[in-house]
């Protein structure tokens, strides 16, 4: 299974960031080889003030 560099990640976001601003970088590695070592990232969908979290932030699935 993939292992993350940290057990938990946390970030504070300044108000009025430009679209595309970097908020946080995460890192996970998998000891397998080839396709089995591939790690993909995604956000757990939650809600912020009634709106989907994905309407505020997104994650680059290939790089975290």
Beta strands, then each sheet from edge to edge (+ up, - down):
strand 1: 3-4
strand 2: 28-29
strand 3: 47-48
strand 4: 51-52
sheet 1: 1+ 2-
sheet 2: 3+ 4-
end
